[in-house]
Amino acid sequence: MDCKVCNSAVSKYKCPSCRIPYCSLACWKTHKSVECDKVPATPSTITPAEPSNTVIPETPAATYNFPTEDTVPPEKLKELGDNQQLKDILCNPHVRAIISSLDKATNPRQLLHEAMQEPIFVEFVDECMRTVNPPSKEELEEAMMQL
C-alpha cells in the first residue's frame, strides 16, 4: 500500500485516528499538521480504553493444566512483570487500548494485524519476545555482523 501523504513510498504505518497509511516520520508530521477525521468505532477498530489504576497482586507461580511447547514458563512471566522497559511502554494509553481491544476481540487475528502497523505496539511485542525468548549468542553475533 502506498503512502497517502507523499504518494511515493510504501506505507509502513497508519494514523491511529483516521487510519491513513504513511511511510515515515516526515509524512506523519505533514499529516498531523492538518486535522484528520477519526474513524468511527467498529469491532475491528482499536478503541481507547479507560486507564486503569488496578494493582495486580503477587500470585504464586503459575501451574498449567495443559502446557504446550508455546506455554510461557512462570519464571519468564515474572521477568515480563519485572521488565522496566515494558512498564514504560505500558504507560502509553494507546498501547493499553490496543491490548484491551485484543483481549476483548472476537477476531483477534485481524485486530492484531492492524495493531502491528503501530510502531509503539511493535516495540512492545519486540520487547516481550526479547524477554521470553532472548536471542542466542549466534543470533546476536549475526545481527552485529549485519550492522
C-alpha positions in Angstrom: 0.0 0.0 0.0 1.4 3.4 -0.9 1.8 6.3 1.5 -1.2 8.6 1.1 0.9 11.6 2.2 3.8 11.6 -0.2 2.3 9.1 -2.7 5.8 7.7 -3.5 6.9 5.3 -0.8 5.3 2.1 0.5 3.5 2.8 3.8 4.6 1.0 6.9 2.3 2.7 9.4 -1.3 4.0 9.8 -2.6 7.1 11.6 -4.3 5.9 14.8 -7.1 8.4 14.3 -8.1 8.2 10.7 -6.1 5.0 9.6 -4.5 6.8 6.6 -1.3 4.9 5.6 2.0 6.8 5.8 5.6 5.9 5.3 7.9 7.9 7.6 8.1 10.4 10.4 8.2 13.3 7.9 4.9 12.1 6.4 3.4 11.6 9.8 4.3 15.2 10.8 2.9 16.5 7.5 -0.3 14.5 8.0 -0.7 15.7 11.6 -0.3 19.4 10.5 -3.8 19.1 9.2 -6.7 17.8 11.3 -7.7 14.3 10.3 -11.1 12.6 10.7 -11.5 9.9 13.3 -12.7 6.6 12.0 -16.0 5.6 13.6 -15.6 2.8 16.2 -16.3 -0.7 14.9 -15.5 -4.1 16.4 -12.3 -4.3 14.2 -11.2 -0.8 15.0 -8.9 -0.2 18.0 -10.8 1.9 20.6 -9.2 3.5 23.6 -9.9 2.0 27.0 -10.2 3.9 30.2 -6.8 4.0 32.0 -6.7 1.5 34.9 -5.1 2.1 38.2 -5.6 -1.5 39.2 -2.8 -3.1 41.1 -2.3 -6.7 40.3 -1.4 -8.7 43.4 1.5 -11.1 43.5 0.4 -14.6 42.8 2.1 -17.9 43.3 4.0 -19.4 40.4 1.5 -20.4 37.6 0.8 -24.0 37.1 -0.6 -25.2 33.8 -3.1 -28.0 33.3 -2.3 -28.4 29.6 1.1 -26.9 28.8 2.3 -26.9 25.2 5.6 -26.1 23.6 4.4 -22.4 23.3 3.5 -22.1 27.0 5.5 -19.3 28.7 7.2 -20.7 31.8 6.3 -18.9 35.1 9.8 -17.5 35.6 9.6 -15.8 32.2 6.2 -14.3 33.1 7.9 -12.9 36.2 10.6 -11.5 34.0 8.0 -9.8 31.9 6.4 -8.3 35.0 9.8 -7.0 36.2 10.9 -5.6 32.8 11.1 -1.8 33.3 11.1 -1.1 29.5 7.8 -3.0 29.2 6.4 -1.0 32.1 7.5 2.2 30.4 5.8 1.2 27.1 2.6 0.2 29.0 2.4 3.8 30.4 1.2 4.7 26.9 -2.6 4.7 26.9 -2.7 3.9 23.2 -0.8 0.6 23.8 -3.1 -0.3 26.7 -6.1 0.4 24.5 -4.7 -1.9 21.8 -4.1 -4.7 24.3 -7.6 -4.2 25.8 -9.2 -4.4 22.4 -7.2 -7.5 21.5 -8.3 -9.1 24.8 -12.0 -8.4 24.0 -11.9 -9.1 20.3 -13.9 -11.9 18.7 -11.5 -11.9 15.8 -8.1 -11.0 17.4 -6.1 -12.2 14.4 -7.4 -9.3 12.2 -7.1 -6.8 15.1 -3.5 -8.0 15.8 -2.6 -7.5 12.1 -3.9 -3.9 12.4 -2.1 -3.3 15.7 1.2 -4.4 14.2 1.0 -1.4 12.0 1.5 0.8 15.1 5.2 1.3 15.8 4.7 1.6 19.6 2.9 -1.7 19.6 5.6 -3.4 17.6 8.1 -2.1 20.1 6.0 -3.6 22.9 5.8 -7.0 21.1 9.6 -7.0 20.3 10.4 -6.3 24.0 8.1 -9.1 25.1 9.7 -11.5 22.7 13.3 -10.5 23.7 12.3 -11.2 27.3 10.5 -14.5 26.8 12.8 -15.8 24.1 16.2 -14.0 24.2 18.3 -14.2 21.1 21.1 -16.8 21.2 24.8 -15.8 21.1 25.0 -16.8 17.4 21.9 -14.7 16.6 23.4 -11.7 18.3 26.7 -12.1 16.5 24.9 -12.4 13.2 23.0 -9.3 13.9 26.2 -7.4 14.8 27.8 -8.6 11.5 24.8 -7.1 9.5 25.4 -3.7 11.1 
